[in-house]
Structure formats: structure tokens, C-alpha cells
Amino acid sequence: MEHRRSALRTAMVWDALHEALRARHLDVGANRPLQVIDLGGGTGGLAVRVAELGHHVLVVDPSPDALASLERRAAEVSVSAGVRGVLGDAATLLDEVQPASADVVICHGVLEVVDEPALALTSAATALVEGGCLSVLVAQRSAAVFSRAIAGHLADARALLQQRETSDSRADSAPRRFSLAELCELLASAHFTVTEVRGVRVFTDHIASTMVDSEPGAVEELHALEAAVATDPDFLAIATQLHLLATRL
Ligand SMILES: C[S@@+](CC[C@H](N)C(=O)[O-])C[C@H]1O[C@@H](n2cnc3c(N)ncnc32)[C@H](O)[C@@H]1O
């Protein structure tokens, strides 16, 4: 059951990315594979799926263990020729790739942990061709505040809320969280224009799993509900994650 829930959790992000890849592929003429960078791509869950579509994916990640898993995963589905992993990070990305060489950059779950999110986005922008697409997924602060508050952890909720006012929200080594406005500002500064905003896990993480898991059909119902509100601004603030698509100007 948990496996099915987690597959459904990632389905919406994959569907949006898949559509963005399809659109970008048409833009470049569809007669060659897309050059895709998965920055902080980890064990390659997404990279391998992108390679299965026939595109070329470079995963840049500082974890040797993650890259070893990526290699195994790619071999298992016979896409090793389409996926390459290199040890590196957001700060060294441009040592690995030429400027204006990528059609798509994926940056999921990474701005939370890098030293300088602004630098990571500038590097991504430099690696992309003009008109190239960035897919960025980040943890949203307001949802974390909300979930702590409704669980009765009120002091934690207030402390998290106040991170907004500190210049380094990773001072306690906890992952950084973003507001939509902060993320849009970072993207604009790095010369991206936002084309799509989606709330991911608007309800899923606020519901006790027993409530969903014990009810036949509830997982699918929850997925349908998530899909229905993903782009509704009224529900955005309680989404655990924000998924944005942006174009390199
Ligand atoms: C939460 S995981 C996300 C993995 C993958 N992108 C996903 O969505 O499943 C964060 C990843 O960022 C990588 N990472 C950590 N610091 C990084 C940095 N400075 N630059 C790039 N990636 C980094 C980690 O090794 C890890 O693979």
C-alpha cells in the first residue's frame, strides 16, 4: 500500500515533466534526443525514466553511492548508453558541461540542501540553451508550518515561520524551505520566466495514512483530489512541495 501511495505521490510531477519534455522535443525539431541534466539527480529514479524516452541524461551529484545506484538502475532497464553520472555539485556544474548545451535541467529536492540556491540556479541557466526548460521541485515552508501547527507543535510551527526573516534558513542544518514568492524571485534573478506552478501533496501529508490505507479506493481518490487542486491557487499554500516549470530567457 505504501508503495502505491509513494508511486502516486511522484506521478503528478512525472506527468508534468513528461509533458514539458514532449513540448521541448517538438520545439527542437524532434529529430534528435534532448540533452538533459539532472542536477542532484541522486539514484536516478527520474533520470532513468527520461532516458527510457530516448533522451540523453547527465546526472551531476556529489554522492558516489547514489551514482553507483544510478548505474545499476540504468543497466537494469538497458539505458546505460543514455545516462551518465558524474561526481559534482551545483557549484561545479559548469566544470562538467558547456554553457548553452542543455535543453532541459531537472533540479528536484536540491535547492533545499545546496549552499547557495541562487548560484545553483544561475549555473542551471548558464548550462541551458535560450528557451530551455528548468523543472524545479522544492519543499514549501508554509505547508511545514501548517502541518506542525495542526499536529499541536505550535512553538515549532512559529520557529519555522520565523525562518523567513533570517538570511540563512539553513543555520540549524535543517533542509531549507521556500515560499512561492522567494522561489519566483530566485528564478527571475537567474533569468528564468515561470511557466507553470503546481502544488504537490496538498492533502497527502496532512492526512493520517491509516485513514487512507484502510479504505478501499481511497488512494486513487486522494490522487484524483490532488490532481484536481494542483494548479488551484486557493490550495497552493498547504502543498508540501512546489513544482515549477520555467523557461530560460
Ligand atoms: C533529496 S535528494 C533528491 C534526489 C533526486 N533529485 C530526487 O528528486 O529524487 C537530494 C540530492 O541532492 C544531492 N546534493 C546534495 N548536495 C548537493 C549539491 N551541492 N549540488 C548538487 N546536488 C547535491 C544529494 O546527493 C541527493 O542526491
The ligand as a Gaussian input file, in Angstrom:
#p B3LYP/6-31G(d) Opt

LIG

0 1
 C       16.528000      14.843000      -1.719000
 S       17.717000      14.187000      -2.792000
 C       16.890000      14.402000      -4.330000
 C       17.304000      13.397000      -5.347000
 C       16.568000      13.483000      -6.670000
 N       16.771000      14.757000      -7.327000
 C       15.094000      13.206000      -6.484000
 O       14.283000      14.086000      -6.749000
 O       14.753000      12.092000      -6.085000
 C       18.955000      15.453000      -2.819000
 C       20.098000      15.133000      -3.752000
 O       20.924000      16.300000      -3.849000
 C       22.264000      15.872000      -3.832000
 N       23.072000      17.025000      -3.401000
 C       23.484000      17.363000      -2.158000
 N       24.207000      18.496000      -2.181000
 C       24.271000      18.890000      -3.486000
 C       24.888000      19.972000      -4.167000
 N       25.568000      20.890000      -3.506000
 N       24.731000      20.052000      -5.505000
 C       24.004000      19.126000      -6.184000
 N       23.405000      18.070000      -5.586000
 C       23.528000      17.957000      -4.263000
 C       22.283000      14.687000      -2.874000
 O       23.410000      13.857000      -3.061000
 C       20.981000      13.992000      -3.253000
 O       21.167000      13.072000      -4.296000

